[in-house]
Amino acid sequence: MKYIHFQNPGDADVLQLSDMPAPTPTAGEVLIRVAAAGVNRPDILQRQGMYPAPRGASPVLGLEVAGEIVACGEGVTQWAVGDTVCALVNGGGYAEYALAPEAQCLPIPASLSLQEAAAIPETFFTVWHNLFQRARLKEGETLLVHGGSSGIGTTAIQLAYAKGIQVFATAGSEEKCAACEQLGASKAINYRGADFVDDIKQLTNGRGVDVILDMVGGDYIQRNIAAAAHDGRIVNIAYLKGSKATVDFMPVMLKRLTLTGSTLRAQSPAVKDTIARELFEFVWPLIESNNIKPVIAVNFPLAQAAAAHRLMESSQHIGKIVLFNQQ
């Protein structure tokens, strides 16, 4: 099979199309003929040598795919050869074939294409786990999403809005802010020309927001604390501006804040199974009814993975970047 390979960490140009044997499913796994695979920030970090694959996971890039099941390992009961699925994979998505645990596969909603479906797993698993499981976000609350125009951001805005939550977002251009508001944000703040702390205080009559989803870090860590309401929850899922900061923790105590966060790839199969089941129960009906739809920025052929990575690193896109196999 064809797959994207890199010999040594480096910039996007280290990515090359190569050949290797297709994998064979073991017990509890399915083999998927990959129609499309999502591109995510962890892929960039892995290529740069800063996010190695966990023990036992495929070293090939790619954490989410969509396609047709072509083989099932021993004991697989949920799926059969010929089923089309989208799946959260433990690596290996940038290829013509990829393995997935059967519990991390979900049926493709009828409203979506294969390329749209490939943009779901990593992003929706991450948003659901962090906002609704960890932060306990609920109807009637307020949410601030940093990086609102990213794949994670566009998903978080849509999902929270559909659940009856007032959403605010930050983004780096007027075009991106407009896109966030079209997806359901009450107000998107251009961080290049405004202080989101001041704006959030004004937008909430001084109260602050109940939950903040942050992938920026750095000086945002202290500013998030200032923008949070009493009993607020702040969730970090990445640190694009760094994970170290000088922080005054007194407001954390006085506001009774909860600071939390997670990475998805290292979570146990049991946790991922639970997320998948909850997504199917609570989110899939919203996708099927077209209340939520992945926002796709660009689709690239698999061989152009380097161009896809360069676009992601430029942050010029809105929504998800997807690789597809020309079959």
C-alpha positions as CSV (number, residue, x, y, z in Angstrom):
1,M,0.0,0.0,0.0
2,K,1.0,3.6,-0.4
3,Y,1.5,5.6,2.8
4,I,3.2,8.9,4.0
5,H,6.6,8.3,5.5
6,F,9.3,10.4,7.1
7,Q,12.8,9.2,7.9
8,N,13.8,11.9,10.4
9,P,11.8,14.7,12.1
10,G,11.8,18.0,10.3
11,D,9.7,20.5,8.3
12,A,6.9,19.5,6.0
13,D,9.3,18.6,3.2
14,V,10.4,15.4,5.1
15,L,7.0,13.8,4.2
16,Q,7.2,11.4,1.3
17,L,4.9,8.9,-0.4
18,S,6.3,5.4,0.1
19,D,5.3,1.7,-0.1
20,M,4.8,-0.8,2.7
21,P,2.8,-4.0,3.2
22,A,-0.8,-3.4,4.3
23,P,-1.4,-4.2,8.0
24,T,-3.4,-7.3,9.1
25,P,-6.1,-6.9,11.8
26,T,-5.6,-8.7,15.1
27,A,-8.4,-9.6,17.6
28,G,-10.9,-6.8,18.0
29,E,-9.6,-4.8,15.0
30,V,-10.9,-4.0,11.5
31,L,-8.9,-3.1,8.4
32,I,-10.3,0.0,6.6
33,R,-9.6,0.9,3.0
34,V,-9.0,4.6,3.6
35,A,-11.0,6.9,1.4
36,A,-9.9,10.0,3.4
37,A,-8.0,11.0,6.6
38,G,-8.1,14.1,8.7
39,V,-5.0,16.2,9.3
40,N,-4.5,17.4,12.9
41,R,-2.1,19.4,15.0
42,P,-0.7,16.2,16.7
43,D,0.4,15.1,13.3
44,I,2.5,18.2,13.0
45,L,4.0,17.6,16.4
46,Q,4.8,14.0,15.6
47,R,6.5,15.0,12.3
48,Q,8.6,17.5,14.2
49,G,9.7,14.8,16.7
50,M,7.8,16.3,19.7
51,Y,4.8,13.8,19.9
52,P,6.0,10.2,19.4
53,A,3.5,7.4,18.9
54,P,2.6,5.5,22.1
55,R,4.0,2.0,22.6
56,G,2.2,-0.4,20.3
57,A,0.6,2.3,18.1
58,S,1.5,2.7,14.4
59,P,4.3,5.2,13.8
60,V,2.6,6.3,10.6
61,L,0.9,9.7,10.9
62,G,-2.9,10.1,10.9
63,L,-5.4,9.7,13.8
64,E,-8.8,9.7,12.0
65,V,-10.1,8.0,8.8
66,A,-13.2,7.2,6.8
67,G,-13.6,4.3,4.4
68,E,-14.8,0.7,3.8
69,I,-14.0,-2.2,6.1
70,V,-12.2,-4.9,4.1
71,A,-11.2,-7.3,6.8
72,C,-12.1,-8.1,10.4
73,G,-10.0,-9.6,13.1
74,E,-11.0,-12.4,15.5
75,G,-13.9,-11.6,17.7
76,V,-15.2,-8.5,15.8
77,T,-19.0,-8.4,16.2
78,Q,-20.0,-4.8,15.6
79,W,-18.9,-4.6,12.0
80,A,-18.7,-6.7,8.8
81,V,-16.7,-6.5,5.6
82,G,-18.3,-3.9,3.3
83,D,-19.4,-1.6,6.1
84,T,-18.4,2.1,5.7
85,V,-17.2,3.8,8.8
86,C,-15.3,6.7,10.2
87,A,-12.8,5.8,12.9
88,L,-10.5,7.1,15.5
89,V,-7.2,5.2,14.8
90,N,-4.1,4.8,16.9
91,G,-1.9,6.1,14.1
92,G,-1.7,4.9,10.5
93,G,-4.3,7.1,8.9
94,Y,-2.0,8.6,6.2
95,A,-2.2,5.4,4.1
96,E,-4.4,3.4,1.7
97,Y,-5.3,1.0,4.5
98,A,-5.4,1.5,8.3
99,L,-6.3,-0.5,11.4
100,A,-8.9,0.6,13.9
101,P,-10.3,-0.9,17.1
102,E,-13.9,-1.9,16.4
103,A,-15.2,0.1,19.3
104,Q,-13.6,3.3,17.9
105,C,-15.5,3.0,14.6
106,L,-18.8,4.8,14.0
107,P,-21.2,4.6,11.1
108,I,-21.0,7.4,8.5
109,P,-24.0,9.7,8.8
110,A,-26.0,9.7,5.6
111,S,-25.7,13.4,5.4
112,L,-21.9,13.3,5.0
113,S,-19.4,12.4,2.3
114,L,-16.5,10.2,3.1
115,Q,-14.2,13.2,3.1
116,E,-16.5,15.0,5.5
117,A,-16.7,11.9,7.7
118,A,-12.9,11.7,7.9
119,A,-12.9,15.1,9.6
120,I,-15.1,13.9,12.5
121,P,-13.4,11.4,14.8
122,E,-10.3,13.1,16.3
123,T,-12.1,16.4,16.6
124,F,-15.4,15.3,17.9
125,F,-13.9,12.8,20.3
126,T,-11.7,15.6,21.7
127,V,-14.5,18.2,22.0
128,W,-17.0,15.8,23.5
129,H,-14.5,14.4,26.1
130,N,-13.2,17.8,27.2
131,L,-16.3,20.0,27.1
132,F,-19.0,17.6,28.1
133,Q,-17.3,14.9,30.1
134,R,-14.4,16.7,31.8
135,A,-15.8,20.3,32.0
136,R,-19.4,19.2,32.5
137,L,-20.7,21.9,30.1
138,K,-24.5,22.0,30.2
139,E,-27.4,23.8,28.6
140,G,-27.8,27.5,29.7
141,E,-24.1,28.0,30.4
142,T,-21.5,30.1,28.5
143,L,-18.5,28.9,26.7
144,L,-15.4,30.7,25.3
145,V,-13.5,28.8,22.5
146,H,-10.0,29.9,21.6
147,G,-9.0,29.2,18.1
148,G,-12.6,29.3,17.0
149,S,-11.9,28.9,13.3
150,S,-9.8,25.7,13.7
151,G,-11.1,22.2,13.3
152,I,-11.6,21.9,17.0
153,G,-13.0,25.4,17.3
154,T,-15.6,25.0,14.5
155,T,-16.7,21.7,16.0
156,A,-16.9,23.1,19.6
157,I,-18.9,26.1,18.5
158,Q,-21.5,24.1,16.6
159,L,-21.8,21.4,19.2
160,A,-22.2,23.8,22.1
161,Y,-24.7,26.0,20.2
162,A,-26.8,22.9,19.3
163,K,-26.8,22.0,23.0
164,G,-28.3,25.4,24.1
165,I,-25.0,27.0,25.2
166,Q,-24.1,30.6,24.5
167,V,-20.7,30.6,22.7
168,F,-18.0,33.2,22.4
169,A,-14.8,32.6,20.4
170,T,-11.5,34.2,19.6
171,A,-9.9,34.2,16.1
172,G,-7.2,36.0,14.2
173,S,-9.0,37.8,11.4
174,E,-12.3,39.4,10.6
175,E,-13.0,36.6,8.1
176,K,-12.4,34.0,10.7
177,C,-14.5,35.8,13.3
178,A,-17.4,36.0,10.8
179,A,-17.1,32.3,10.2
180,C,-17.3,31.6,13.9
181,E,-20.5,33.7,14.2
182,Q,-22.1,32.0,11.2
183,L,-21.5,28.7,13.0
184,G,-23.3,29.9,16.2
185,A,-21.0,32.1,18.2
186,S,-22.8,35.0,19.7
187,K,-19.6,37.1,19.4
188,A,-16.2,36.3,17.9
189,I,-13.3,38.4,19.2
190,N,-10.4,39.3,16.9
191,Y,-7.5,38.8,19.3
192,R,-5.2,40.9,17.0
193,G,-7.2,44.0,17.8
194,A,-8.9,43.4,21.1
195,D,-8.3,42.0,24.6
196,F,-10.6,39.0,25.0
197,V,-10.7,39.4,28.8
198,D,-12.2,42.9,28.6
199,D,-14.6,41.9,25.8
200,I,-15.8,38.8,27.7
201,K,-16.4,40.8,30.9
202,Q,-18.4,43.4,28.9
203,L,-20.4,40.7,27.0
204,T,-21.3,38.9,30.2
205,N,-22.0,42.0,32.4
206,G,-18.9,41.3,34.4
207,R,-19.7,37.7,35.2
208,G,-17.2,35.9,33.0
209,V,-17.8,32.5,31.2
210,D,-18.5,29.1,32.7
211,V,-16.2,27.1,30.5
212,I,-13.1,28.0,28.5
213,L,-11.6,25.7,25.9
214,D,-8.0,26.7,25.2
215,M,-5.4,25.4,22.8
216,V,-3.1,28.5,23.1
217,G,-1.6,28.4,26.5
218,G,1.3,30.9,27.3
219,D,-0.1,34.2,28.5
220,Y,-3.6,33.0,27.9
221,I,-3.3,30.8,31.0
222,Q,-3.6,33.8,33.4
223,R,-6.0,35.7,31.1
224,N,-8.3,32.7,31.1
225,I,-8.4,32.8,34.9
226,A,-9.4,36.4,34.7
227,A,-12.2,35.7,32.1
228,A,-13.7,32.8,34.0
229,A,-16.9,33.1,36.0
230,H,-17.1,31.8,39.6
231,D,-17.1,28.0,39.6
232,G,-15.8,28.1,36.0
233,R,-13.9,25.3,34.3
234,I,-10.8,25.9,32.1
235,V,-9.8,23.1,29.8
236,N,-6.4,23.0,28.0
237,I,-6.0,20.7,25.1
238,A,-2.8,22.2,23.5
239,Y,-0.2,24.9,24.1
240,L,0.6,26.6,20.9
241,K,2.2,29.5,22.8
242,G,3.9,27.3,25.4
243,S,2.9,25.3,28.5
244,K,4.9,27.4,31.0
245,A,3.6,30.6,32.5
246,T,3.8,32.7,35.7
247,V,0.4,32.5,37.2
248,D,-1.3,34.1,40.2
249,F,-3.4,31.3,41.6
250,M,-5.3,33.4,44.1
251,P,-8.2,34.0,41.7
252,V,-8.4,30.2,41.2
253,M,-9.1,29.8,44.9
254,L,-11.4,32.8,45.2
255,K,-13.5,31.9,42.1
256,R,-13.4,28.2,42.9
257,L,-12.1,27.4,39.5
258,T,-11.3,24.0,38.0
259,L,-8.3,23.7,35.8
260,T,-8.1,20.6,33.7
261,G,-7.1,19.2,30.3
262,S,-6.3,16.1,28.4
263,T,-4.7,14.5,25.4
264,L,-6.7,11.9,23.4
265,R,-4.2,9.5,22.0
266,A,-2.9,8.2,25.3
267,Q,-6.4,7.5,26.7
268,S,-7.4,3.9,27.4
269,P,-9.5,1.9,25.0
270,A,-12.3,1.9,27.6
271,V,-12.4,5.7,27.7
272,K,-12.4,6.0,23.9
273,D,-15.2,3.4,23.7
274,T,-17.3,5.4,26.1
275,I,-16.7,8.6,24.1
276,A,-17.7,6.8,20.9
277,R,-20.9,5.5,22.4
278,E,-21.9,8.9,23.8
279,L,-21.2,10.5,20.4
280,F,-23.4,8.0,18.7
281,E,-26.2,8.6,21.2
282,F,-26.1,12.4,21.6
283,V,-24.2,13.8,18.6
284,W,-25.0,11.6,15.7
285,P,-28.7,12.6,15.6
286,L,-27.5,16.2,15.3
287,I,-25.3,15.4,12.3
288,E,-27.9,13.2,10.7
289,S,-30.4,16.2,10.9
290,N,-27.8,18.6,9.5
291,N,-27.7,20.7,12.6
292,I,-23.9,20.0,12.8
293,K,-21.6,19.5,9.9
294,P,-17.8,19.4,9.7
295,V,-16.3,22.5,8.2
296,I,-13.8,21.5,5.5
297,A,-11.1,24.0,4.4
298,V,-9.3,22.0,1.8
299,N,-9.0,18.4,0.5
300,F,-5.5,17.3,-0.6
301,P,-4.5,14.0,-2.4
302,L,-2.5,11.8,0.0
303,A,0.6,12.4,-2.0
304,Q,0.4,16.2,-1.1
305,A,0.5,15.6,2.6
306,A,3.4,18.1,2.8
307,A,1.3,20.8,1.3
308,A,-1.5,20.0,3.8
309,H,0.9,20.3,6.7
310,R,2.3,23.6,5.4
311,L,-1.3,25.0,5.2
312,M,-2.0,23.9,8.8
313,E,1.2,25.4,10.1
314,S,0.3,28.7,8.3
315,S,-3.1,28.9,10.2
316,Q,-4.6,30.5,7.1
317,H,-7.4,27.9,6.9
318,I,-10.9,27.7,8.4
319,G,-12.0,24.3,9.6
320,K,-10.5,20.9,8.8
321,I,-7.8,19.8,6.3
322,V,-8.4,16.4,4.8
323,L,-6.2,14.0,2.8
324,F,-7.9,11.7,0.3
325,N,-6.9,8.6,-1.6
326,Q,-7.6,8.6,-5.4
327,Q,-9.2,5.2,-6.0
